[in-house]
Structure formats: structure tokens, C-alpha cells
Amino acid sequence: DIGVTGVQTCALPIFQLKCERMIYGSGQMKRRWAMLLLAFTVFLGSCAKKTPTLNLLVWEGYADPSFVKGFEEKYHCKVSASYMGSSDELVAKLRGGSAANYDVISPSSDVATSIASSGLAAEVDVSQIPDYNSLSRQLRDLPLVKVNGKTYGVPFMWGPNPLLYDSSFCKSAPQSWADLWDPKLKGKISVWDDLSTVYMAAQVLGYDKPDPAHLYNLSDDELDKVKAKLLELKPNIRKMWTTGGELTNLFQNHEVVAAMGWPLMTNQLRKQNFPIGETIPKENTTGWIDHLMVTAASENKDLAMKFLAYMVEAKTQKAVTDVTGYTPANPTAAQFMTDEEKKSLHLDDVDGYQKHIYFWQNVPRRAKYNEIWNQVKAAQ
């Protein structure tokens, strides 16, 4: 018994030791496998390509899925858009430290030059834009986005700021911008929260004669008179709109019967069978030439340049026109249009139509214009 007990006493510690080693070894092996698995996961993660995102700050209608999806599929990326309500909003964001948040912008002709000349946009190598020479020569040759022999953008879309009206209320098209001041329209009109409303009042006062360009360089005395004229209009203003969708809703809800707007709203309302009319009054109207630019702060410049090239292709231009109702900068888009579509976009008589549009220009005293407009908005 003693011998057996001795063997048992001696064998037990040896068995425990072996078990402990096995347990210890098993835990160590698990840790090694865990580390290997972690390393492999990190390796796979580093190999996987992250889907690039192209960030836009553009006017409404310029990032519709109907044409943006084709770009996303072609270049395996995602396009994310933010919309601006005015040119001043765009400039404020670019100069306020947000420029790096955006890759592509769509400035209009009133601020395109200042953006190009202030280092906020990247130079565009037009040789990388296959359809560049197909763009309207008149638009392409304008100096709006050219500084020191370099090009900083491409023309994209253009159009007027027409007078929109509810044809069920107005039995005939208004003939003058001055009709908006009619006391019968008290609380029934809307104006754009933009300097375009200042230009419109200046036209009513005749400051566009004999030179329409004078609208963009009014004197202090003229601006004071414009302010007084706009204050007279305030009782008729139901609301000042800032986005296209907002004005569309105002018409749909029958809150307003007339407003300065964009062809985009006309297009949207007609698709919904709303009785919307559109006209350019006898004084003519202001208008815009929108460009596409790549921001100087963009970290996706190559992809952004590809986006510019894609957006001015004839087929894409036709798709943008279908959404917005704007006239394409690439006239070869007409090959994909019916005769009725060409006529509605005035592609059958571009020169004649543009005679009624005073395209926005750089406003040297923009701060003063904004001061006047802000005073009008603040007045009770």
C-alpha cells in the first residue's frame, strides 16, 4: 500500500504538470491564432478599395439620379450633393472655411469670375474635356472663368429668371414686372431672396436703359430708389423663396399666383399638371450662365474633372435639360430632342432669345447691393 500510495503521490503532480502545460499551450495557441486572424483582417482591409465620394455644392436639379447614376456606375463612386439657394451662399461657404468639403461647384456668371480669380477654383485642362469644343462658342469664349490665360471652369447650363404665373388666376400673361406691384395682388406674390430681385426693381425703374450692364453697377442714389421701390412691393409679398422646391410648393398650395422663378419650377409644375405660365416681360429679364468648377481644395480633383467631362457630354446635357428645363451649353444635345423640345428651349433661335436676357455679371459693389437687400428684408 505504501508503494502504491507512493506511486500515486508521485504520479499526481506529474499529471497535473502535464495538464497545466497543455492548458497553457492551448491558451497560447488561441492567442496566436487570434493575432493571426486580426493581422489578416487588417491586411484585407488595407487591400479593399474604399468607394470614393464626390461632393457637390450646386444649384437644384444638377445632381438628379437620372443622370448622376450613370457616372457613379462608370467610375464606381458615390456622388453626394448639397444645394445652394443663392450665389452669395456659395461664395460664403467657399470663403468661410468649407471649401474642402466640396469637390465640384456650379457658380453662375455673377460670381464665377471672382471665384476663378481668388484662387478658390482649380485650373481645368480643357484637353481632358472631350466635348469642350462642342460647347457653345459664345459661352465658351466669354472671359467669365478665364484668368491670366488659364481656364477655371466649363459652361454648363443657361437660362432666364422669368415671371411665373398661375394661369387659372391670370387669364393672360403679365406684360410687365411692374404688374407685381398691383394692389390686387396683396399677399399673393413671391420674390426670390436674391439680388435678382434688386435687379428686377431696377429694371422697373428703367436703370437698364440704355445699357443693361448698368444693372450690376448702380450708384448709391439709384440703389436707394430701388430700395424704396421694393419697400412698396412688400405688402404684396406672401413669402420670399430660397429654394426651387419652396416656390413650387407655394404655387401648388395656391399661396401665390405670381413670382420671379426659374424654368426648373415651370418644368416641375407642368409635370404635375399645374396651370403654370411663364413669360419674359416687356422690360426683359436677368439670366445666368452656370459653370462647373473644381474647387482648389478638392482632394478628388481627377474624379472631379471626369465629372465635368461627363456632365457636358451631349447625352448628359439632354438628361439635365429634361429635369431642369434649362438650355444646354452643348448645342449638340439637340440631336436627342424632338422639334417641340428644341423650340421650348429656344434652340431654334438662340440669338433672338438671348436678346431678352441680361446675363448676370460681376457686381463690383456686391456688398452694397446686399446691404440694400437686407434692409428691404428687415423692414416691417
Summary of the structure (lengths in Angstrom):
residues: 380
radius of gyration: 31.1
end to end distance: 112.3
largest distance: 128.8
contacts: 1178
relative contact order: 0.16
helix: 53%
strand: 16%
